[in-house]
Amino acid sequence: MSLMKALFLTLLHTIATAILPRADVPSPPEPEPIKIIELPLPPVSSSVEGSCTQEVDPFGTGCILQQGGLLQTGSFLPDGNHVIARVNYTGALDSSSIYVGDQIILIKSDGTSFSSGSSFKCITCGVPQGNAEGRADILDYPQAFRDGKRMLAGTNIIDCGEFDLTSDQCTPEATYIYPIRWNTAVDGTGEGGSIRELRLHPGNEHIGFNSFTSAGGRLGQNGYVGRLVFNPSPTTGLPMVPRYDLTNVNILLSNGTRNEPLLIEGDQISLNLDAITVGEFRGFSGSGKEATFIGYPRESSNIDVFAVDLTTGEVRRLTSHPEYCDPVDISADDEWIAVMDTRGSNRQMFMAGMRNVPPVLDLVSTAAASSTRNNGQRRFFQLYLIDRYGDRGDYYGQRINEAGDESPGSINDPNWNGRADPKFSLDTTRLVYWQALVVAPACGGENPLPCPNSTEPGGRTERVMVAHFTSRQPVSLAPVESLSDDIPWAIPYEPGYVPAPPLAVPGGVYTLRGAVAGTAEITIVSNADGTVVQSVAVSYDNFTDDGLAFLNGWENATLRNPTVTLNEVAWYSDLAQSGQTDATKKTSPDGFHLSIDTLTNIFDANGTLSTTVNGTLYWASLKRLSKSLPEDRMRRLGLGAEYVNLGKLRRGISCDFNISDRPTPTSPHGVSNSTGTGQTPIGSQVTSPAAASINHQPVPAGWFSALDLELLHHFTTSTCFTISTEPMVRNFWRVNIPRMGFSYPYVLRAILSLSALHLSRFKPQRRDTLIEQAMIHHNTSSSLALPVLNNLSSDNSVPIFFFSMLTTFIAFASPKELNNLLVIANGVMPEWLFLFRGMRSVIHLNTDTMHSILAMGFIFDSGKMMNEIWETNTPPEHEGLKELENTIRFYVKDPQKLEDLSDGIESLRRSFSFFYGSTYTDDQRLRAALMWLFKLSDNFMNLLKERDNEALCVLAFFCVLLQRLDYTWWIEGWGIHLVGRIYSVLTDGYRLWIRWPIEEIGWVP
């Protein structure tokens, strides 16, 4: 570095020190000694009834599943000798056992036992139904009240009255489970608002929670704080049982500019470092004076935890490492912070590794950036201890489970990942946390990382750990000050109030000036009413906030939301940072195209995004049809670059982000002193991704594109005639359903989706484009229908019924995915089947409305006749099914399971009867096959969810019906696909059970 440049940097740093606020904080603490122990959990057994024998469970306090047996840990009880946990019991000796399913237990953490001799006591097991009226099923984030007699679990409060939860007097009969209700209706009626992620204030009179919102087609969320008031005899609202009501609720939003991270004045834009931006409420400080939250980033793509004073509104940034942080707990004396963070994994560094980049692109990229932290159910969290002042300088806390040799099962085994939430003991000397072992599909199969073998008892894949801070002495705590119902800076919630969407920045061209030097020119494109930002482009010219790092170059991003949870981001970047840090952030010439769902955290991507910091490369590259190695596998192979495995590419849909066939406008980013390209070289296919994404204006809402008009025409002239052979029904689909779509957009979008799938069969050269369009319309249709499904009435029952039918057709007609077993996809019931089976209640509750439409009356009368034939006729014996049933009766000893399987076979026998001879029409045969799915019991569906071998064998016989319906275009290929997938899941012994359907279909293994 030249002398002049050194003097210049010194001068700028001096200026920065003078003008930038700096908190008076002490030096970081030295690492402290930590001892980690593992707490016991109930023994493991299989899901087969009776497998939890006395030999396995000598104290008779229940067994849990090998995988998913521990669902979550909660807090310590006030005595510090017990930890709350949520477990999944299984294998009970008989149906009378109380140790079944999702329950809350206490675990001894001091090495002693309960009076039963066991280290565990179940709190919710066996609670009489009369003591738990209206309770919610989910019991997540369990937290103890400081009286030791109550706990919060999910949206319930579990109360043992005058007895401590640990005492023998706290029996099931003495335990009550009360629901929590938040009234959102002006008249006080209904079930109240949906609340999630509840946290108990240490004063034990208030809770904080989150609630999802949807605005501008995007998923949003707000944090709230409200007072708990017990209501023994409610007169309005559901459930009409003793419950806790939330009163004096405050929205953790502030009116005016205090809630805005970016401030606009004319054509100038500035960063508001004092903004209160509660994206997700995460809890309270130990004293209860602050609320913690995930907020709008201070640095681009860097997701951090903040704390806001509930009285003054002062905001503190607790974490600043570029990696993702989420689960957090603050000790009761407010001196220590425990965080689960991906720091050390390099998971987010490809996106956030370049520091001091203003959070401008984050107007459209934050949801995607935060969602890349996981690979489906695999977390990359490790636990860190940070002092009360948070990350600063080179201090990023102390990893709590650092010690060890990373051998299988060791406390720092990298295959064991942290889960939410860690919790301090009240005396601050201990911290409880839990971990889960990486399991398929995040390892094994197509993933080159082999699945590790669990070293836990019974092969368990979850464990509970307690960190002891051995040099600490227990602290004495002052009583918690009562929290005021009036949070001065927050917005008091009134039933019916809908908060305005956040980050509503008007479109325009703005200048952001560095705190020390330089500028950033920003172009923002918003929707017509200015409520949603769609694209952001920014170019930097020697921009610096600290006088040490200088930013040049450009980047831009465009966001689309086919559904409220699905984010599709087209990202282009060519940034260079010089000075104290030498860094670059670049995408490949065609950009980085990211598609991720904020709920599943599994995403698809095309192109590359890489960040280099002082010679270290962090990158993500998920090209079409490529297979990626997990980052820990890459390290073991000795590769130099840090590679981040961000998920699996499934379809590689590029949507409107594929701009190679559009005109290429001139680059507006001619930054001559950037080490990036600034202007793309002559001959490049895209000269300015920034300009391309910004200048691509969306079609105004309500307008059809030419392709949409083509799809509607195709539906009314072709697709509609494939749905039925009955003339009146065909005409209804041709005329009435499109007309219905003009009043109900979710119906119209579903029509266009199905039409695109049908047309793709005849236009091979356009197949990818049409399938892409089908998925876009389907996702939008589902997004639009979701609010209607939550408020179903007779007025919208008819369009929802046909939306459900169209969704069923679309599910069958869509490209078949490897792990799709039709009725179960990735272990859950798919959306289409949920809607399809839900039509039963829609029909039952709205029969008169549906029959009031003449053509629909004909449709339902035909269906009613089919149902009567299906229910009343005695089906002929079927040799294949008879042999299967006899085999199942010989091997299955569980009476309930045997009954469920037998019912499935009997229903299938009735459906098969429609395929004999020429008595029934093609329409009736199709209905008969779908009738089987319609009639399946919930118990049988649960067996399929668990991939139960016997249930899969029954499903294999259903494949024969699908094969016989292969002439129906949207069912074509399903018989062979499904029987092949079932065969691959079954072991050799069970494969012999399905020889008949294999031979009948003609499939060759």
N, C-alpha and C positions, 0 to 999 in steps of 0.2 A: 504494500500500500504506500502510495507517495506521501511525502510529508504534508503537502497541501490538503490532500484528501483526509489525512488523519486529523489535521487541525480543524478542517471543516466539520468532520463528524463530532469531534470534541465540542465544538461550538454549538452544534445543533443539539447534542445530548444535554448540554448545560441549559439551553433554552427549554428543552422538553422537561427537564427536572423542575424548572421554575414554574412552568405553566400547567403541568399535569398534576392533579391531586395525588397525594401519596399518604396512605394511612400510616400512623405511627404504630408499627407492629414489631414484636420482638423477633429475634433470630429463631429459626426453626429448631425444634427440640432434637435431642439426640435419640437414636433408636433405643427402645426399651426392651427388656427381656420378656418374652412371651412363651408360655407353655400351652400346647394345644392337646386336648383330649377328645375322644369321641364318645358320645352318649349312646346308650343302648336303645334299640328299637324292638318292637314286637317281632317274634319269629316270622319267617317267610313260609308261605305255603302256596300251592297252586290254586287256581280258581275252581277246581273241582270240589263239590260239596263233600265235606267229611275229611278233607285232606289235612285240616288243622287238628291233628290228633293230640291226645294227651302227651304222647311221646314228644311231639313237636312243641306243644304249648303246655308245659307241666302246671302252670298256675291258672290256666283256663281264662286268660285275659285277652285272647284273640290273636290271630295271625294276619299279616298284611301281604299284599302282592309283591312279587319280586321286582317288577318294574312298575312304578307308579304307586308303590305302597306308602311312601311318604310323599304327601302332597305339598306340604309347607311347614316351616316352623314359625312360631310366633314369638312372643316376648317371654321373659322370665316372669314368674309370679313375684309379688313384692318381697317375699322372703329370700329370694335369690337361690333357692334350692330346688326349684321346679321350672321346667320349660314347657310351654304349650306347643303342641304339634297337631297338625291335621293329617290323618292317615286314611288309607283305604283298606278296610278289613275284607278278608276273603276266606274261603275254605271252611266255613263253620260246619260243625258236626251235624246240625240239623236246622230246619227252618225256624225253630224257636229261639235260636241264639240271638243275643243282642249285639254281637260283634260282627256287624255286617255293614259294608259300604263306607261312605264318607262320614268320618267322625272326628271329634276333638278329644285328644288325650292329654294327660300330664305325664311328663317324664321326670323322674328323679335325677337331679344333676349333681347331687352330693354323695353318690355312691350308696345311699340307703335304699330301703324298700318300703312300699306301702304295706298295710296290714295283711294284704293277700299274699305277701311274699314276692310280689312282682315289682318291677321298676316302673310300671305304667298303671295309670288309672284312666279309664274312659269316662269322660264327663257327659257326653251326649248319648251314649249307648243306652237304649232301653227307656229313654224319657217317654212317658205316656203321651199319646196323641193329644189328649186334653190339656197337657202342659205345654204344648208346642203348636197351638193353632196359628195358622197363618205364617209360620216360619219360612224363611227362604232356604232352599236346598244348599246353596253354596256357602261354605264356611271359611272363606279365605281371609288372610291377614289377621289371625287371632291375636288379640292383645288384652292383657289383664288390666282391670281397674285396680287402683291402689288399695281398695278395701279388701282385696283377696277373695271376694265373694262373687264377683261378676267378671265377665269378659265379653269383649266385642269379637264377633266372628262373622264375616260377611256382612249382611244387612240384618244381623240378629244381635240381641244381647242375651247372653246366657247367665242366669241368675240362680244362685243357690240359697237365696233368702238370708237367714241369720247364720248360716254355716259357711265356713271357709271351703273353698273348692277342694282343698286337699283332705278334708276331714272325712271320716267314715260316715258322718251324718249327712254328707252331701251325696245322697242316693239319687237314682233316677226319679223316684217319686217326689223328692224334695227340689228337683231342678226344673226350672221353667225357661223356655226359649221364647223371647218376645221379638216380633219383627219391628223394623224401623221404617217409618213412612215419612216421605218428604212430599208435602202437598204442593202440587203445581197447577191445580185447577182453581179457577176463580170461585166456583161454587163449592169447592171442597170435596167433590165427588171423585170416584175412580181410585185406581191403585197408587196414584202418586208418581213422582218422577223416578227415572232410573238412576241409581247412584252406584258408584264403583270406587275401588281403592280407598276404603274408609280408614282413617287414622284417628285414634283417640287422643284428645288433648290431655296433657298431664293433670289438669285440674279436674278431669273426669266429669265435666258438665257439658262439654262441647265435643263435636267431632268435625273433622274436615273430610271432604270427599270430592270426587270428580263426577262430571256428567257430560256425555257426548252431545255434540250439536252437529248440525249439518247446514252449511250455508254455501251457496254458489256451487253446489255439486261436490263439495269437499267436506271431509270429516274434520270436525273441530272439537274442542273440549274446554270446559271452564272448571275452575276450582271453587269450592264453597266451604264456608264454616257456619255451623248452626248449633243451637242449643238442644240437648236431649231432654225431653219432658215426657214422663211416663203418663200414659192415658189409659186408665183401667177400664173405661166404658165409653169408647168413641161413639159419636152419633152420626158422623159422616165419614165418607171415604172407606176404602177397602185396604186391608181386611178389617172387618168389623169385630175385632177381638182385642183383648188387652195388648197394647203396643207402646212403643216409644215414638213420639212425634218430633220432628225437627222444626223448631220455631226460631224466630229471629235469625233467619238465614241471610248471610252476606255473600255476595259474589266477589271473588278475589280479583276484581277489576276496578280500575279507577277512571273516573270521568276526565275528559279533557286530554291534554298531552301527556299526563303522567302514565298513561297506559300505552304510549306509542314509542317503540324503540327507534323509529326514524322520524325526525321532525322536518317538516317542509315549510319553508318561508319563501314564497316567490319561486325562483328557479334554483334556490339553494336547498340542500338537504344536509342534515347533521345527525350524528348518532346521539341518542339520549341514554346515557349510561345509568341514569337513575330510574329508567322506566320499570314499572311493575308489570311483568309479562308472564303471568302464571299459565304456562302451557299445560302442565300437569302438576297438581298438588301432590307432594310426597310425604308430608308429615309436619311435626312441630319440633321445636327445639326442646331441650330438657326442661327448661323453665316455663315453656309455653308462651314465651314472648315473641317468638318468631315462627313463621311458617316456611317450610322448605318447598322448593318447586324446581321443575325443569323449565327453563325460560328461553326466550329468544336469544340466540347466540351473541356473545360479545365479539367473537372471531368467527369467520366464515366456516361453516360445517363443524364447528366445535360445540358439542352438546354438553352443557354443564349444569351443575346444581347451584341454585341461589337460595338465599334466605331473605325474607322481608319482615321487618318489624311490624307487628300487628297494630301498633299504636301510631308510630311515626311514618311508616311506609318506607323507611330507609332500606335499601337493597344492598346485600353483600354477595359477592361472587365467591362461592366456597371452593369450587374446583376450576382448574384452567388447563389441565392436561389435554392435548388434542384428542385423546381417546374418549369413548362414550362413558358417561356416568349416569346412574339412575337410582338404584336402591340406596337409601341413605338413612342413618340414624345418628342423633346427637345425644351425647350422654346427659344424665340428669343434672349435672352441674354445669352444662354448656361448655365444657373445656375440650371435648374430643368429638371428632366426627368419624364415623365408620361409613365407607362407601364401597359398593360393588362397582368395579370399573374395568373396562377392557384395556387399560394402560398396561403396557408390557407385551400385549399380544400383537401389536401393529395392525390390528383389524381395521382401524379407521384412518390410518396415516396416509393412505393414498389420496384421501379426500381432505383431511384436516391437518396434514403434517406441516404445511406452510403457515407460519404464525403471522399475526398482525395484519391479516387480510380483513377489511371491513365486511360486516355481515350484510351485504347488499343482495347477493344472489340468493341468500337464504329466504327472501320473500317467497321464493318458489321451490327451494330445494331442501328446506328444513325437515319436512316429513320423511323424504327419501333418505336424507343423511342419517337421521336418527334410527331408521328402520334397518339399516345395514349392519347393525351391531350383532345380530343373531344370525344363525343359519337354521331357520325353522325353530325347533325346540332346543337346539344347542345354544347355550350361552357361552360367552368368552370372558365372563366376569371372574375377577379375583378380588380378594378383600384387602382394603387399605385403611390404615389408621392415620388421620390427619389432625393436627391441633386445631383449636377453635378459629384460627385466623385463615385457615385454608391454604391451598396451593399458592406458592409465591417463589419467584426466582427459580432456582434449580431444585426447590423442595417440592416433592410430590408425594409426601407421606411415606409411611413404612408399610410394606406388604406384610400382612399379619401371618400368613402361612408360608413365609419365605423359606424357613428352614426345611431341610430334607434333601433327598437325592433324586427326586422326581421318578422314583421307581413305582411300579404299579401299586396303588393303594396308599402311597405315602401322603403326608399332609399337603405336599405341594405337587402331587401327581397332576400334570397338565390336562389329563383327560377328565379330571373332576372339576366341574365349573360351578361357580357360586350362583345362588338364586336369591330372590327377594323374600324377605328383608332381613338384614342383620339387626340384632337388638342387644343393647347394653343392659347389664344388670343395674338396678337402681343405685347400688353402691359404687358403680363404675369400674369394678375390678375384673369383670368378666364380660364376654361378648359371645352370644350364640349366633351361629349361622348354619346354613345347610348347603349341600352340594349335590349335584346330579352327575352321573357318569355319562359320557357321550355314548349314545346308542344309535342304531339304524333309524332313519336313512342318512344321518350325518356321518356315518362311517359304514364300512362294509358294502357289499353289493357293487354298484357302479362306482362308488366312492373309493379311491385308492387307499384311503386311510382305513386299516383294518379295525374292527371293533375290539376294544380291549375286554379282557375277562375280569369280571368283578372279583375283588378279594374280600368282599363283605360277606357276612354270614348268609347262607342261602343264595348267594349270588345277587344280593340286593343291589340296586342301582342308585340308591339315594343314601345319604348319611347326614348325621347331625354332629356338629363340632362346637366345642366351647374353647375360646381363647382366654387364658388366665394371664392378666398383667401382674406378674409376680412381685414387682417392686412397688406396687401401689398399696395404699392403705384405704379401707372403706371411707367414703366421704359421708359427712352428715349433711342432710338436705333440709333447707328451710321449706316451710309449707309453700305450695304453689299458689301464686296470686291468681285470683279468679279472673277469667277472661271476660272482658266487657262484651255485651251483646252488640254494641255499637263499635264497629271497626271504622275509625274516622275516614280513612281513604277508600274504603270498599263501597260497593253499591248494594244497598239493602234489597233483598229479593222480595218481589211481590208475585203471588201466583199469577201465571199467565204471561209474565214478562219474558221476552226472548232477547238475550244480549246481542248486541251488534257484532257482526263478524270482525275478528281482529285483522290487523295488518291491511286495512282498506286504504291503500296508497293510490292516489289518482295517477293516471298515466301522464307521461310527459318526459321532458329532458331536463336533468338536474345536474348540479355541480356539488360534489362533496370535497371539502378542503381538508387536507391533512392537518392534524393538530400542530405539527411543526412546519411542514412544507409539502408542496405538491398538491395535485388535484386528481379527482376521479370524475369522469363524465359518465352519467348514468342515464339510460333510456329505459323507461318502464311502460309496459303495455298492460292496461287493465281492461276488464270487460266493460260493457256499455254503461252500467250504473256505478262503476268504480268500486264495487265491493270485492272483487277478486283480481289479484295480480296474475297475469298469464305469462309474461316474459320479462326478463331483466337482462340488460346488456351493460357492461361497464368497461371503460378503458382507463388505465392508470398512467399518470405522468409524474415520476419521481415522488410518489405518494408516501408519506411517512407520518406516523403519529408519535414516534418516540425519538426520531433523529438518529436511529441506529440501523434500521432496516428500510430500504427504499424499494418501492413496488412499481413495476412498469409492465405494460402488456395489456391484454384484454381477456375477458371471459363473458359468457352469456349462458342463460338457461331458459328453457320453455317448459311449462308444466301443463299436462292434461290430466283430467280425472275422469276416466270412463265410468268409474263408480266412486262412491264417497270415500272408500278406503284405498283404492288403487291409484298409485301415483306413477305417471309416465313422464320422465324428465329427459329432455334432449340437452346435453351439456357440452359446451365447447370452451376450451381454455387454452391460453398461451400466456402464462404469467412468468415473470422473472423477478427475483428479489436479490438485492445486492446490499453491500455494507457489512454489518456485523454478521449477517447470515447470507450464505450463497444458496439460493433455492430456486427451483422451477416447478411449475404445475402445468402439465400439458395433457391434452387429449389427442387421440389419433386424428388424422385429417377428416375422417367422417364423423368425428365426435364420439361421445360416450352416451349411449342411449340406455336408460335405466328404467325398468318397470318393477315396482315393488308394492306389495300390499302391506299396509301398516299393521294389520292384525296378524298376518301369518309370518311376516319377516322373511319370506323366500322370494327372491327376485330373479328376473331375467335381465340380461344386458347384452349389448353389442358395442364393439369398439373398446378403447382403452382410456383410462385416466391414470396418470402417474405423477407422483410428487418426488422430487429429489431434494434432500436437505443436506448440505455440506458433504456431498458425495454419496449419501445413502439413498438408495432408490426404494420407494414404496409404490406398488402398482397393482392395478386391477385390470384384468383383460378377460372378458368372457365373450369370445366371438361365437358366431353362429356354429352350433354343433360341436363346440370345443368342450373338453373335459378338463376341470381344474383341480389342482392339488390343494388340500388344506395347508394352511401356513405352517402348522407344526410338523407336518410331513416334509415340507420343503426344507425346513431347518435341519431335520434329521438326515436329509439327503445331501446336506452341505452346500446348497445353492446360495449364492451370494445375495441376490435380491430378495427382499421380503415380499412374499406373495400373499395376497389376501383372498381366501376362498369365500366368495360372497353368495353362493347358492348355485343352483343348477339351471341352466338354460333349457326352457321347455319348448317354447315356440319361436322365440327370437323375433317377435312382432315389432316392426319398426314404425308402424302407423304414420302419422303426419310428419314424423321426424326424419323420414327418408327424403332428403331434399335434393338428391343427385339429379333428378329429372326436372328440376325447376330452374328458371333463369338465375344466373349468378350475379348479383348486384356488386357494385364496387365497394371495397372495404372502407368503412368510416374510421378505422382504427390504425391510422398511419403514425404510430409512435416510434420515432426514429431511434431513440436511445434504448429501446428494449432489446434484450437478447433474444426475445421471441421473434417470430416472423413479422408480426405487425400486419403486413400485407402478405397474402398467400402468393407464392410464386406463380408466374404465368404458366398456364397449362393445367393447373390444378382444377379438379372437378368442382370444388366449392371455394370461391375466393373469400367469402366471409360468412362463417357460420353465424356470427352475431347478427349480421344484417339479415341473413336468411330467416332466422327464427323470429326476429322482431317484425320484419315486414310481412311475414305470413299471417295475415289477419284471418281469424275464424269466421265461418259463415254465421251471420246473425241468427240468434235463437229463433226457432220456429220455421226457418227456411230449409227447403230440401236441396241437397246437392243433386246433380244429374244422376249420379249413381243411385241415390235413394229413390228417385223417381223411376228409374229402371227396375229397382227391386220391388217397388209397389206394383208396377205393371206386371212383372213376372209373377207375383203372388196371385193377382186376380185373373191371370190368363193361364197359369200352369200349376203353381204349388197348391192352390186351394183344392184342385181336383184330385190331388193325391191323398187327401186327408180322409176321404170317405168315398164309398161307391154309391151311396144313397143320394139321389138328385137333390132332395130338399136340403139335406145337410150340406152338400157341396155349395149350393147357392147361398146358404147362410154364411159359410166361410168366405165366399167370394164377395158378397155384398155387405152383409151386416157387420162382420168383424172389422173390415177396414173402416167402415163408418164409425164403429165404436172407438177405433184407434184415434180418430180425429178429436174425440172428446177425452180420451184417456191415453196420454203419450206412452205409458209403459206398455200398453197393448200394441200401439203402432210400432214401437221400437222392436218388440218381440216378433211382429209380423215381418219386418225388414230383416231381422236376424235369420229367421227360418228361410225366408226367400233367398238370402245370400248363400246359405248352405246348400239349398236345392240347386241354385243356378251354378254353383261351383262344380257340380258334377258334370255339367255339359260344356263348361268353358275351362278346359285344363290350362290354357295359357294364362288365365286370370285367376286360377284357383287360390293362390296365396293371398291375393288382394281381396277376394270375396270372403274368404274365411276370416281374414283380419277384420273386415267390415262387419261380419256376423258377430264376432266377439265384442267389438265396440258397441254395437247396438244391444247385444244381450246384456252386457255389463251396465249400460246406461238404463236399460229397462228394469233390471233388478234394483238399481239404485233408486229409481223413481217409484217403484212399487213398495219398497221397504216401509216408508212412513204410512202408506195405506194399510199394509198388513198389520201394523201396530194399532190401527184405529178402524178395524173392519166393521162395516155396517151394511144394512140391506141396500143402501144406495150404491155401494161399490162392490157388492158381492158378485154381480154378474161379470163385470170386467176382470175382477181378480180370478174368477173361475176360469175364464178363457186365457188369461195370462198364465195361469198354472198349467193349462193344457199345452199352450205354446212352448212354455219352458221345458215340459216333458219331451216334446218333439225335438227341441233344440239340443237337449242333453243326449238323446240317442243319435242325432244327426251330426254332432260335433266330432272332430277327429278324436280317435280313441287313444287314451294315454295308458302307459304301461301299467301303472298301479291302480287303474280304475276297474273295480269289480262291479260296475254299474250301480249297485245299490249301496256300496261302501267305497269311498274314495279317501285314501290316506287315513283310514281309521274312523271316519265320521260319515254320517248320512249326508249325501250331497243335497244341494239346494233343491234340485228338481224333484227329488223323492219326498223331501219334506213338504213341498208345495202340493205334490200329487196326492200324498196321503192326507194332507190337511184339507183337501176338497171335501172329505167326508163331512166335516163339521160345517163347512160353507153350505153344502147342499142341504144338510139337515135343518140349519137355522134359517135358510132363506128360500125354502121350497116354493112358497107362494109368489115371491118376487120373480123367481126364475120361470115359473109356469105362466106368469102374466105375459110373457113374450111368446107369441104363437109358435114360431119356429123352434124356440128353445123348449117349449112344452113337448114338441115332437121328439126332440133329442133326449129329454129326460124320461119321457114315457118309454122310449126304446131302451134306454139304459136300465130303467126300472124293470122292464120285462126280462132283460138279460139277467139281472140280479136274482129275480124270482126263479128263473130256470136254473141258475147256478146254485142257488141255495136249496131248492126242493128236489131236483132230480137226483136219483141215486146213480152215481157214476159206475160204469163197468169196471171190473177188476183190471188192473194194469200190472203185468208181470214184472216189469222193471222196477216200478215203485214198490210192489209187494216185496220183492227181494231186498230192496234197500231198507224198507221198514222192518223186516224181520232181522236184518243184520244190526240195525240200530237198537232194536229191542234187546238183542243178545248182549251188546256191549255197553249200552248206556244204562246206568243204575240210578241216576238222579231222577226221581219221579217228575219234578217240575220240568227239567230239561227234556225228558222223554215226551212229556205231554206237548211241549212247544214244538218239538221236531215232528211229532205225529200229526199235529194240527197243520203244519206246513205241508206235509206229504198229502194229507187228505184234501187240502185246498188245491194242491197241484193236480191231484187225481181228477178233481172236478173240472179244472181248466183243460186237462188233456181230453176230456170227454167231448169237447166242442170240435176236436180235430178229427173225429172218426166220421167216415162216410161223407155224404154231401148234404146233410141236413141243414148245416149252418152256413151263413154267408161269410165272406172274407172279413167284413166289418165285425161280425159277431165273434169270429175267431180272435181277431186282434183284441177286442174288449175282454175276451175270456182270459187271454194271456196277461193283460194288464190287471185284470181282476185279482190275480194271485198276489201281485205287488200291493194292491189296494187292501187286501184282506189280511196280509201278514200281521201277526201279533207283534207288539213292541218287544216282547221277550225274545222272539225269534230274531228280530232286527238287532238286538243287543248281542246275540250269539254271533251274528255276522260281523258286527263291529269288532268283536274279539277274535275274528278269523277262526272260529270254532270249526274243527275239521268236519264234524258230522253235519253242521248247518251248511257248510260249503258243499258237501256232497249233495244235499237236497237242492241247493242252488244250481248245481251242475245239471240236474234233470230239467230245470227250467230252461236251460240253454237249448234243449231240443225244440221247445215251443218257439223260441226266438229264431232258430234255424228254419223252421217251417214257415215263418213269417218273413223270410229273407227277401221275398218279392217286394216288400214295403221298403222304399228307398231309405227311410230314416232308421230302419232297423237292420238293414243289410250289413252283414259281417259281424253282428254282435254275438250270434250263437258260437261261432268259431273263436272269436276273440275271448269271450268270457270263459268258455270251457278250457281254453289254453291257459288263461291266467289262473284259474282254479287248480288245474293240474300242476302248475309250477309251485303253488303254495302248499299243496298236500304232500305228505310223506308217502313213501312207496306203498305202505300198507293200505292207506286210504285211497290211493289211486286205483286200486283194484275195485273199490266200491263204485266207481263211476265208469266202468267199462261199457255199460249199456249206452249212456248218453254219448260217449266218445264214438262208439261204433255207429250209433244212429245218425249222428251228425256227419260222420265220415272224416273226422279230424285225425291227423296222424301225429302222435307225440314226437 
